[in-house]
Amino acid sequence: MNKKFGEIKTRRNILPSQAQEIIRKGTIDILIIQATASPKTKNILEQGGVTLYEGVEPDEVERLREVVARELETKEKKEGE
């Protein structure tokens, strides 16, 4: 089983080349950014199976980090059954 995790990015801008690197890692399942991603970047992430949450306010990042951790833990438990 290939373990995945949520990675949180808080950049102003995420470029298509950065999205391609995330896909190449093969371990990123969820990406949360404060910026708005370009259509090209969104397409790359979508094709790579990465769920994107964009335009997230800085004060929401910590709350979302906790939510993502719980959801991924639940998903791993279900996959292990």
C-alpha positions in Angstrom: 0.0 0.0 0.0 1.3 3.4 -1.0 0.8 5.8 1.9 -0.6 9.3 1.0 -0.9 12.4 3.1 -2.2 15.9 2.8 0.3 18.6 2.0 -0.5 22.2 2.8 1.0 24.9 0.6 0.5 28.5 1.6 2.1 30.2 -1.4 0.8 33.2 -3.2 1.0 31.4 -6.5 1.4 27.8 -7.4 2.9 27.3 -10.9 2.1 24.4 -13.3 5.7 23.1 -12.8 5.1 23.0 -9.0 1.9 21.0 -9.6 3.8 18.6 -11.8 6.4 18.0 -9.1 3.6 17.3 -6.6 2.2 14.7 -9.0 5.6 13.2 -9.5 6.0 12.7 -5.7 3.0 10.4 -5.9 2.3 10.8 -2.2 0.2 13.9 -2.1 -3.6 13.4 -1.9 -4.8 16.9 -0.8 -3.4 20.3 -1.6 -4.6 23.4 0.3 -3.4 26.8 -1.0 -4.1 30.4 -0.1 -3.8 31.5 -3.8 -6.1 30.9 -6.7 -4.6 28.3 -9.0 -4.6 28.8 -12.8 -6.7 26.6 -15.0 -3.6 24.8 -16.3 -2.4 24.1 -12.7 -5.9 22.9 -11.7 -6.0 20.5 -14.7 -2.6 19.1 -13.8 -3.6 18.4 -10.2 -7.0 17.0 -11.3 -5.4 14.6 -13.8 -3.0 13.5 -11.0 -5.8 12.7 -8.6 -5.0 15.6 -6.2 -7.9 17.3 -4.5 -7.3 21.0 -4.5 -8.7 23.5 -2.0 -7.8 27.1 -3.1 -8.3 30.6 -1.8 -8.1 29.4 1.8 -7.6 32.2 4.4 -4.5 31.9 6.6 -6.6 31.5 9.8 -8.4 28.5 8.2 -5.2 26.6 7.5 -4.7 25.2 11.0 -8.3 24.1 11.3 -8.1 22.4 7.9 -4.8 20.7 8.8 -6.6 19.0 11.7 -9.6 18.0 9.5 -7.4 16.6 6.8 -5.4 14.6 9.4 -8.5 13.0 10.8 -10.0 12.2 7.3 -6.8 10.6 6.1 -6.5 8.6 9.3 -10.0 7.3 8.8 -9.3 6.5 5.1 -6.2 4.5 6.0 -8.1 2.5 8.6 -10.8 1.6 6.1 -8.2 0.6 3.5 -6.5 -1.6 6.1 -9.7 -3.6 6.8 
